[in-house]
Amino acid sequence: MTEQRRPAPEDLDPSLRDRIVAAIDEHENELISFRRRLHAHPEVSFKEYQTTEAIAERLLVEGLRPIRLDSGTGLFCDIGTDGPIIALRADIDALAMKDAKNVPYRSQNEGVAHACGHDVHTSTVLGAGLALKFLADSGDLNGRVRLIFEPGEESVPGGAIEIVKAGLLDEVDSVFSLHCDPKQMVGHVGSRVGPITSASDWVELVIHGPGGHTARPQLTVDMVDTVAMAARELPGIVADKLGGWDRARLVFGSIHAGSAANVIPARAVLSGSVRTPENAVWERFPQALDEAVTECLADTGATWDLTHVRGVPPVENEPQAIYTVAAAARAVLGPETVGETEHSWGGDSFGWMTRATNGAYLRLGTHGPDFEDRLDLHHSRFDVDERCIAIGAKTLAASAVLGLSLAAAQ
């Protein structure tokens, strides 16, 4: 993108800002109820049938035309007609885990929970859509906004792949998204230029040997010792090949070898993830992993099978796009509400979208002043201060309006 002046809060038309805020304030209780409905009925990746239906039903009430994705869940919906296009993205799936909260909207689907805030993300994009439809009906939307409700974000490589392949971002000037951040207080959002999340791939290493008796380990490949050595040494070898621990991290989360105390097993399995904030390093993962495993195991007498599954690329905040959403957030929330946030080693399938077009990804503060614990994402008792829903909706709607204005002026 050509170098441009950094957008400021005053670039958002005050009358449009006030109408956005008023429209979302009017719908705030409805959006909270909608979030609780999703929270009580969570659905795992690519099984989000009730969730998709609930979103579609509400958009149809507004006279909009939601279109389901070919995979069967998730949808998109355009607001407005001619001019530049700004997209707003929400992920809609839940996690396969227990909801341990004692609240009226606790999950009714045993073993499934919205412990990552996707119910909030969905409600904020829906709320932004309601406000933007109000502006479009009065002829005050300077272009088109595409609402994207992505299924399967928690899967690998994520539902964003389908959205990109379907061409839904081909003509989009910028795509904006946000993610719950329980480390930040409600009313605040986090912004960052460049990588804000990391590429995240899955690695499984299966090591093979003859097996044998624990009384005679010298006659075979001592599989437990070998897999323990690999778990200990491989992360450092991979990091060295890719420029250091700050650029690439291999971390194992599972190790399995044998089932009897007096038997040296013939097979051991290591599973983990490898991550980086850099696209260039991500492209080098396959070769680096293969070389590292060979270097580590070559003299052990073992054989091995290495499986490397591509996950997601880093989310790269394009400067002009992140300046736009930060300015919009300050316009609707206040000048002191936006601060710089740190890079995360976690991954998000939104990275596929920021590879396809200019993108910006904000962190939405969800921690309430009365919360006893600051629980992290994926915690079984994760919850949010629900004031964050209207805050997120206002931020996204204002970002879309400001983004359209800037795009039209180019």
N, C-alpha and C positions, 0 to 999 in steps of 0.2 A: 504494500500500500504506500502511496505517496505520502511524504511527511506532511502532517497537518497540524494546525493549532490544537492544543489540548482542550477538549471540551470542558466547560465550567457549568456549575449549577444554573447560572443565570441564562444559559443557552436554552433551557427548557422553558417554553412559553408558560408564564405564570397562570394564565387562565386554564390551559390544558392540565397543568400540574394540579390545580385546585379541583378540577373536575375528576381527575383520576383518584385523588385522595377521597373525595366525597363519595364516588361510586363504590370504592372498595370498602370504605367505612360502612356504607349502607348494607353491604353483603357480608360483613365480617362474621356475624353470628352464623349465617348459612355456611360460610367456608369452614368454620370450626366444626359444625355439625357434619359437613361432608368429610372432613379429615377423620373424624371419629368413626364415621361409617366405614371408611377404608381401613382404619386401624383395627376395627373389630372383625373385619373380614379380609385378612391379608391373603395374598396368593403368590406362590413362588414363580420363578421365571418362566415365561411363555405359557403360564396357566392363568393369566390375569383376566379371565373372562368376565367375572362380575365387575371387576374394577373398570375394564374397558367399557362395559355396558353403562355403568354409572356415569362415567365421563361423557359418553355419547349422548345419553338421555338429557343431561344438563345443558349441553351445547345445542341440542335440537330445540329445547325450550326457548333459546335465544334466537331461533331462526337460522342457526348456522348449519353447515353441512359437514359433519365429521366423516372421515374416510378411514375405515379400518385397514391396517397393514395386512399384507398377504399372509403373514405367519399366523393370523387369526386373533392376535391380541395386540394392543397398542393402536394408536390412531394419530392422524394429523387433521388440522382444520385451519382454513384460511379465513382471515378477517380483512375486509377491504378488497380492493381490486387492482387498479393500475398503480405503477410506480415501483420504487425499490422494495425489497422484501427483507424483513427482519424476522428471525425465528426465535422462539422461546421454547426451551426443552425441559421436560420433566421426565424422570424415571418412575415407573409405577409398580415394580415388583417388590416382594418382601423376602425375608430370609427364612431358611429352614431352621428355626430355633424356637425355643420356648419363650413365651411372654410371661414374665413373672410379676408384673405390676398388679396392684390391687386397685383397679379403677373401673368405672362402669363400661368403658370402651375397650377393655382388655380383649385380646384376640380370642375369638370363638373357634378358630381353626387350630386345633391342637398341633403343636410343633411348627407353627408358622407365625412370624411376628414382623411387624414394621419397626425393626430396631435400628434402622439406618436413616429414617426420616423421609422415605420416598412418598409416604402419604402426605407429608407436609409439602414436598416439592410439587406433587400433583395438584394440591389445593391452591398453591400460590400461582401456578401457571393458569389454572382455571379462573382464579380471581382476577388475574391480569387480563385474561381473555374477556371477562364480563365487562371490565372497564373499557377495554379497547373497542368492543362492539358498540358500546354507548357512544364513543367518539365517532366511530365509523358511521353510525346511523344519522349523526348530525353533520356529516361531511367534513369532519375535522381530523381524519386519519390520513396523513400524507403518504400513502403507499399501502403496503400489505403486510400483515403480521401472520406468520405461520406458527400455530401451536403444535408442538410435537410431543406426544406422550409415548415415551420409549419403553417397550417391554424388555424383560430379560437383562437388565443392567448388571445384575449380580451373577450372571452366567459368563462363560468364557467362549468367545471374545466379546459378548454383549450384543444387545439388540440394536445398537447404533450402526452396526455393520449393515443391517437390512435397510435402515433409513438412508445411509449413504448410497448403497447400491440402487435404491429405488429412485435416486436423483432428486430427493427432497431438499437437498442443499445446493443443487447446481446453480440456481439463480439467486441464492440468498447472499445478501451483502454481509451480514454478521449473524451469528447465533449466540444467544445468551442463556446461561443456566446458573443455578445456585445450589448449594448443598448445606444441609444443617451442620452447624458447628457448636457442639455442646461446651467447647472451651470458651466461647465468647458469650457475653451477656446479651439478652434479648434487646433489640433496638440498635445493635451494631452489626456491621458487615465487614468482612475482610477482603482485601483486594491485593493483587500481586501481578506484576508484569512478568511474562515468561512462564516457565514451567511451574505449575501450582500443585500438580500431582505427578506421579511417576508411571513409567511403563511397568507393567507387572505381567510376568510370564510364569508358567507352571513347569516344574522340572521333576522328572522321576528317573532315578537311577536304580536299575536292577542289577545286582552283582551275583555272579554264578561261580560255584566251585564244586569239587568232587564230594564234599561232605566227609564225615568221619567221626571218630570217637574222641571225646575230650581228653582221654588218657594219652592220645598220640597226635597232638596238633601239628607236630613237625612233618607228618606224613600227608598232610592235606593243606588246603587253604583255610586258615583260621578265619572263618567268615565274620564272626562277631568283632574280632580285632580289626579286620579289614574295613568293615563298614563303619566302625567307630573312627578309624583313621580318616576315612573319606569324609565323614561328617565334620571332622575337626579341621581338615586341611583344605578341602575344596573351596570354601568361601574365600580364603585368603588368596589362593591361586587365581581364582576368577577375578577378584578385585584387582590383583596386580596386572593381569592381562588387559583390563579395561580402564586403567588409570587411577585406581585407588578406591577405598571404601566410600568416599563421598560421591563417586560417580557410578558405582555398581555394587549391589548387595545381594548375595546369595545366602538365603537363610532356610535351613531345613526345619520343617514342622512335624515330620513323622519319620520314625525309624523302626524297622521290624526285621528281626532275624531269629529264627528258631522257636522251638516250643518245649524242648526237653533239656534238663540240666546237664545230661551226659552225652549229648549229641551235637556235633559241630554241623550246623545246617549247610545245605547246598545252595541256599539262596538267601539274599538279603535285599531289602528295599529301602531306599531313601527318597523322601518326597519333600518338596519345598517350593519356594518362589525366588525368582531373580528379578531385581528391580533397578531402574535408573531414571533420573530426571531428563536424560538427554536422548533425543531421537537417534542421533548418530551412534551412540553407544548401544542403544536398543537393536539397531541393525546388525551389530557385531556379535550379539549374544550367541547365535548358533555356532559360529566358528570358535569363539572363546570357550564355550562350555565343552565342546568336543575336545579341544586341545587340553583343557584343564583336567578332564577325566582321564584322558590318555596319560598325561604326565603323572597323575596321582596314582593310578592303578597299574601302570605298565610293568612294574617289577614284583607284583604281588602273586602272580600265577593265576589270578582270577580272570574271568571274562565278564563282559557287561553289555547291557542294553541301555542306552540313554534316550529318553523321550523328552522332547522340548516342545511345549504347546504355547503358541502365541496367545497372549492375553489381550492387553490393551496398551496403546502408546501413551506417552505423557499428555496431559492436558496443558496446552501451550496458550497462555493468554496473550493475544495479539495486542500490542500497545494501544492503538487507537480504540479498539473494542473495549478494553478494560478501563481506559480513561472515560469512555462514554458511560458505562454502567456505574462507575464510581461517581461521576458528576450527577447522574440521574438519582442515585441513592442520596447524595447530599442534598439535592433539591427537594426531595420528598420527606427525608428523615431529619435533616439538619446537618450543619457543617462539621460537627465533631463525631459523626456516627461512622465514618469510614476510616479504617486504618489498614496498614500493611499487614498481611498475614504471612506465615511461614510456608515454605514448601513442604508437602507431605510425601512420604514414601508409599502411601497407599495409591491405588489406581482407580480410575473411573472411565467407563466406556465413552464418556464425552470426548475423550482424546481422539476418537475416530472422527468426530465432527470438527474438531479444531484442526485436523489435518485436511479436511475437505473445504473449509472456508474460514474466514476470520471469526474468532470466538473469544468469549469472555466468561469466566466462571468465578462467581463470588461465593464467599462463605457467609452463611446466615446465622447470626447469633441466636441460640435457642435456650440458653441457661437462664432460669428465672431467679429473681432475688430471694425467693422463699424456698428454693430447692436445697435439701440437706446435703446431697452428694453431687459432685460434678462427674456424672457417669459418661463414659466414652461411647462412641458409636458401637453398635453390635452388642451392647450390654443387654442382658435379659430384662432389665428394668428401665431401659432407655425411654425417656419421654421429653417433651418440650414445653416451654412456656408458649401457649397457643397464640399469644399476641404476635409471635413471629410470622404467622400466616399472612396477616394483613400487611405486615412490614415487607415481607418478601413479594407479595403481589403488587404493592405500590412500586417497589424498586424495579420489578420486571416490566410493568406497564410503562413506567416513566422511561426506562431504558429503551424500550421499543419505539416510543414516540420521539425521543431525542435521536436515536439511531436513524430513524426514517428521515428526520429533518436534516441531519448531517449528510446522509447518503443522497438526498434529493439536491443538496446544494453543491455537490461535486460536479 
